[in-house]
Amino acid sequence: MDKLVEAAKKEGTLHTITLPPDWANYGEIMKTFETKYGIKIENENPDGSSSDEINAVKTRKGQDRAPDVLDLGQSFANSGAQEGLFAPYKVATWDSIPAGQKDPEGKWVNDYGGYVSIGCDAAKIAVCPQTFADLLKPEYKGKVALNGNPTKSGSAYAGVFAAALANGGSFDDIGPGIEFFGKLKAAGNFNPVESTPATIEKGETPISIDWDYLNVGYADKYAGKGVDWKVAVPTDGIFAQFYSQAINKDAPHPAAARLWQEFLFSTEGQNLWLKGYARPVTLAAITENGSVDGAAVAKLPKVDGTPTFPDEAQAAKAKEALANGWATAMAG
């Protein structure tokens, strides 16, 4: 580890991409890493998508401005590994990461996650929706937004998957989710503006389907600023997912890239995710050994049951179905 730190400090820079500072506490995480190691983080395109990250890896191969590390939705991590874009790496805490949350060779490793939720500005919406079925009610005309395009964005992809589970679909069939958003658009309820912190603050997206950790964070961020942001994990469509960390196999700063992974998966890094209301992948392990931030755990949205996840083949099938069907659903 000492040699890795020395090599990373010598490189002096880490290139990240599409990491919004207000996403799951990334702002504090990046500042802490910079302060701890004296390595400057250059974070490009903070509001970009998983698709943008993969494109940057491919188009900038061999260039100094290529991204060193990636934070990807699960389906993009799977496809990127299949395309040979990532360098295998196993962090020191590898054994505390559940087998189902990592590539066996370490080409990608899930890091933090949460549940699809419905955020709603109670200052503008009389009765906030609690389920996907509620979203079709006429009082939500022009109000319901996604965080991105589901063919490019992991969070929006998850929103469609959750809607599928709420409407008779399954991990093998995301089709009912695509159909649901088609109905939402036909009813005039779907808002094509992609939700961001700025659109929420301005009132442009008063209902947003997004990760629970982001929606709960917005409730904190905008308290007392004219936004009364309420959060519900819809009981009719419970969908959980982790985001994956990966290292660009052609990273211009390979030591800094690996040190970044070590930091994220350390107890310190995992507890920093908790501060952002995200569930760290080693939560069970750090709870068992007593190193978890208990106060942060107590603030997590309560969800009943144990989460299950689509496997690699199911995720790939869903991604393909979205690529083929989303535009048609939105054109109807």
N, C-alpha and C positions, 0 to 999 in steps of 0.2 A: 504493500500500500504506500509506503514512504517513497518508493521509486516511482510509482504512478503519480503521486502528488508532485514530485520533483519534475517529472517530464511534462506534466500538465501545466505547471507554473512556467516552465520554459517556453511552451507554446503561447501562453498568455491570453488566449482568446478562445471563446466557444461560440460557434454559430448555431443559434436556435431559430426556429421558424414556426409561425402561427401559434404563439403562446400568449394569449391575452393576460395581462397582469391581474385582472379581476376574475379569472377562471380558476376556481379551486385553490386559490391562494398562490397562484404562480408568481405574483409580484413579490411577495415576501420570500418565496422559495428562491427566486433568482437573485434577489439582493443578498440573502444569507449566503448563498454559494459564492458570490463575488467577494463578499467581505471575508469569508472563511479562508478562501484560497488565493485571493488577489488576482483572479482571472476575470477578464472583461467579457460579459455576455453581449453579443450583438444579436438582437431578436428581430427578425424580419417578418413583415406582414402579419402582425399579431391577430388580425381578424380573419385570416385565411382558413382554408379547410384542409382536411386530410388529403384530398385530391391534389391541392396545391403543393403539399409537402412532397408527395410522390413525384409530381411533375418536376419540382426543383431538383430532386436527386437525379432524375434522368437527364434533364437538359443541361445541368451544370457539372456533369461528371468531369473530374480532372481540374476543375476551377477552384481557386481559393475561396470564392464566395459560395460554394456549395454548403448546404446544411450539414452540420456534424451529427446532430441527433434529431430524432423525430418523435412526436407524440401523436399517435394514430388511433382512429376508430378500429375496432377489432377486424372488420372485414378488409380494411386497407392494410393492416399489419399482415394478415394472412396472405393476401395477394402479393404484397411487396416481398415477403419471404420467398414465395414461390418463384418470383422473378429474379431472385438472387441479388436483391438490392442491399441487404443488411449484413453486417459483420456479427458473427456469433460472439456472445460475451455472457459470462455467468458472474453475477455480483457476489460479494462475500456472504450476503444473506440469502443466497439461492435456495437453500434447504428449507427456509421458512415460508417460501412462496408455494402455494398449492400447485400440484402437478397440472391441473387443468387450466392454470392461468399463465402458462409459459410455454414457449416452443422448447422441445426437448434439448435442442442445441444452443438455446439462448439467442436465437435470431430476433425474437421479440419477447418481451416480458410485460405482462399486465401490471399496472402500478396503482391506480386509484380508480374508483368508480362510484356509481350511484344508481338511482332509479329515475325513470321517466316520470315527470311530474307536470302538473298544470299550475302555472303561475297566473295570478289575476290581480289587477288593481282594484281593490274594493272601494277606492275613492271615486272610481268611474263606473264600476259594474255593480248593480244593486245586489245581485245574488251571484256569487262566484261558482263556476262549475266544479263539480267534484269527480265527475266521470267523463269518459269519452262520449257516452250517450248524451250527456248534458250538452255537449258542444254543438249539437244539431238544433238546439232550441232557438227560436226566432229572435230572442233578445240579444243573441250574440252575433248578429249580422255584421260582417266586416271586421270582426274583433279577433279572430283566432289565428295566431301566427306560429310558425316553426322557426327554430334557430338554424336557418340555412336551407339549402337544397338537399334532399335526402340522397340524391345520386352522387353528391360530393362531400356532404357533411355527416360525420358520425352521429352527432346529436339528433339531427333531423331524421336520419335513417332509423335510429332507435325509436323516435316518436311514431314513425309509420309502423314499425314492428309492434309497438305497444298497442296501437290502434287495431292491428290485425288480431292480436290476442283477445282484444275486447269485442271482436266481431266475428268470432268463430274460426279464426285462423290459427296457425300454429307455427312452431319454429320451421316446419317444412313448407309453410304456405303464408307468405306475407301479402298475398293477393287481396284479402279482405281489408287490409290496412290501406292499400292503394285505393281500393274502391271507396273506403270511408272518406278519404280526403277528396275524392271525386264528388261524393255526395255533399261534403262540406262546402266545396266550391260552388256546386250547382245551387245550393241553398243560399249562397251569398255570404256565408259565414267565414269562409277562409280569407285571411288577409295575406296577400302576396309579399308584404314587406317582411323581410327576414329580421327576426328580433335580435336586438343587441342591447347593451346597457343604455345606450343613447336613445333608442326608440322607446324603451320602457320609460325612461325619465321624461321624455317628451309626450308620452301618452299615445304614440303611434301604434303600439302593439299592446293593448291593455290585457290581452290573454296570450300567454306564450307557453307552448309545449316544449319543455327543456329538461335538462338534468335537475334533480332535486337540489344538488349542492349549489348550482348556479342560481336557481330561483330563491333559495333560502338566503344566499348571499345578497341578492338584490333587495330582499326584505330588510336586511340590515343596512345596506348602503343608502337606501332612499327613505329610511324612517325619518319623519319630521321634515321631508322635502316635498310634501304634497302627493306622494305615492304611498298607498297603503297596500303593499304587495303581500298577498296571501298565497299559500302553497298547499296543494293537495296531491298526494300520490294516488292516481285513479285506481280504485279497487277492481274495476272491470278489465284493466289492461296493465298488469304489473310486469314491467320489463326492466331488468338490470343489465348493466354492462360495465366492463372496465375499459380504460384506455391503455394502450400499449406503448412502451418505450422501445425504441430501436436505434441502432447506430448505423449510420451510412457507411457502407463498406469502403467507400472512397472518401471518408471524412478528412478534411484538410487539417483538423486538429484531433488526431485519434486518441491521444492520451487524455486531453480535456474531455472528450466525449465519454470515455470510460469512467473518468472521475465523476462526471455528472451523474452517470448511472449509479455509481456507488453511493453518492450523496442522496439521491432520490429514494433508494431502497434501504438506507440506513434508518435506525430508529428516529433520528432527528428529522430526516426527510419525511418519513411516514407520518409522524405526528404533525408536521406542517400541512400535509394534506387534510388531516382531521380539522385543523383550524379553519380550513376553507370548506368545511361540511362535507368533504368527500370521504369515502370509505377506503382506507389504504389496503393494499392486497395482503399485507402481513398483519392485519388487525388481530386475527386469532393468536398469532405468535406473540405479538407485543402485549396483548392482554394477558396471556398466560404467564409471561415472564415479568409482568408488573411494570413495564416501561411505557405503557400507553398513557396518553393524556386523557384522563377520565372525565374531566370537565368538558372537553371537546366532544367526547363520545356521547355524553348526555344531551348535547344539543342536536344530534343527528335526527332527521325526520324518522318517525317510527313506522316500520313496515312489518306486517305479519308474514310469517312463513320464511322458508329458505329459498334464496334466488336460484334459478336454473338459467342456463345459457345455451344459445344455439351453438352447435359444433361448427367446425370449419366448413364442411360441405353445405350445411344449412345456411351459414352466413353468406357463402359465395352464391348460392342459389337465390337468396333474397336480394343481394346486390345486383345480380343479373336481371331479376324481375323488375326492380326499380328502374334500372337503365332502360328497359324495354317498355315499361308501362307508365312511368310517372308523367312524362310530357303529355301523353294521351289523356290521363286523368285530369290534368290541369287545363287541358284545352276544351274539355267538355262543358 
